[in-house]
Amino acid sequence: MERQVRVRFAPSPTGPLHIGGVRTALYNYLFARQHGGVMILRIEDTDSTRFVPGAEDYINEALAWLGIGIDEGVREGGNYGPYKQSERRDIYRKYVKQLLDNDKAYIAFDTPEELEAKRQEIKNFQYDASTRMMMRNSLSMPADEVKRLLDAGTKHVVRFKIEPDKQVVVNDLIRGTVTVNSSTLDDKVLYKSADDLPTYHLANIVDDHLMEVSHVIRGEEWLPSAPLHVLLYQALGWTDTMPQFVHLPLLLKPDGKGKLSKRDGDRLGFPVFPLEWHDPKSGEVSSGYRERGYLPQAVVNFLALLGWNPGDEREMFTMQELINEFSFEHCSKKGAKFDFEKGKWFNHEYIMNMPDDSLAQVFKPVLARHADAQAFTDDYIARAVGLVKGRVNFIEELWDQAAFFFRAPLTYAEKDVRKRWKPETPAIMRELIQVLRGIDDFTSKNSEEIVLGWIKEHDYHMGNVMNAFRLTVVGECKGPHMFDITELLGCDETVARIERGLQNIQPIDA
Ligand code: GLU
C-alpha cells in the first residue's frame, strides 16, 4: 500500500529563517500538495543555548507571507502534537531508555575538560568503538560505580553505541544510494541530563517516526547526518517505516565558490532573509525580501527554480503550477548559484503582469509615506501605477516613477530646461493652454491628435514644444506617453501645471 505523504519542515528557532530554509519549506510544501499529503511545521528547539526569542514567530510570519501553508503545527494543531520538541520531553525519555536497555546506547560521564584533554592527547580523536573503553562511561566502568554516580545526580550524556565497520546505506531520491562505513561515525550524544533533553539527532528521528513522516526533505548540509539517522532507525526497530530521504542542493554564492552566506548579501546588496529581522540582542537590522519591495509570488517563483527546473525553458510559474510540475527527478545534485539579479527580474515580471488594481493596493502604503493617499481614488492610483509599472523592479520604485501623478513638480531638471526652454517657449506654452482648454474629449488619443496638429500647423519645433510641455507637467523630460499622463491628470491640473511652469522656469543660457 502507498504510504500517505507526510512531510515536515523542521527549523530550529536560532535566528531568522535563512532564504535556503525557505526553499526547503517550499519544496516540502509543493511535494505535499502535489500528493494530497500533509505539511507539518515542527519546531526543533532542543538546543536551549541557541534559542532566540522571536525566531518562531518570524518563521510563521515568513511562511504565511509566501503562501506556504501548514497543515499541522504549533499554531495549527493536529493529532501528532506537541509540535515543539521542548514540549516532548516525556516522549524522548522513553526511547532513550529503550536504547539503553537494548545495549544500543550507553551513559558517559566525561566532562568537557576530559574530552578536550583526550583530543590533545590523541590526534584526530573520535569517541567510538576504538576509544570508548578509554573513556568514563557505563561500558568501561563497573556497574556499581555507574549507579553511584547516577544516584548522586552526576551530569552525564547518553551516547549512541555504533558498531564499527558496517556498511550503512542511505537511499536518497536526488543522490541515489550513498554508502558509508560506520567506523567513520562517532558515538553521537543522543541525550543530555543537564537539560533533560535529547539532542537534535534523537529528537528528529523519534519525531519523524511518531509523526509518520514519509519523506525527509532537507538541505544538503544534513546529508552527513543521514547514515547516523539510518542506524538510529535500525537501533529503534523502525526500519520498515523509515522515511525516504531527499537532500536538496545547496544554495551557492552568486560569485566564487561555497555556500551562500549573510555576508554575501551584505557585500553584494541583496537580502538573505524573507522578512526584515531585528536581532533582539545586538539590535542589528537585516533586510528582508518583503521590506525591499519583493512580491511573495516572485520570491516563490525565483526560489523554486534554484535547484529545480521544469525540463524546458519555461520560467514563470504560479504556486499552483509549481505544485503540478514539481518533481525530484528534475532537482539537481549540484548546488544552485544564488543569482539575485534573476530575483530582481522575476519581481519586475510579476509587477508588470499584476493587474493595476491589485498593484495599487500594494503601492498604497508606499504612497501614504510620501503623499496624502486618501486624496486619490483607487481607480486613479491604479491607472497611475499602470502607466509606470513597466519601468520598475520594486514596489518602492513606483513612487520615483509616478510621483508627479500625486503632486505637481517642485523643481525642474536643469539640463532639460537648458535644452528645451527657449526664449520663445513661454508664448508657445500660453498658446498651448488655449489649445488644451478647447479640447472637449481629453482622452489620450484625441488630445494627441489635436495638439500635434496644432504644432504642425504652426510649424513649431516638435521636440522642443513637447518637451517643454512635459517639463512643466512632470518636472523632467521623461516618463510615460505624454497624453496618457494628461488624460489621467485632466485638463485643469494640466493647465495649472503649465501656468506654474511659466511662473517658475527661466531660460538658462547655453
Ligand atoms: N532542525 C534542523 C534544522 O534546523 C532540521 C534538519 C532536518 O530537517 O532534519 O534545519
Residues whose N, C-alpha, C, O or C-beta is under 5 A from the ligand:
A	BS01	LIG	A10 P11 S12 E44 R218
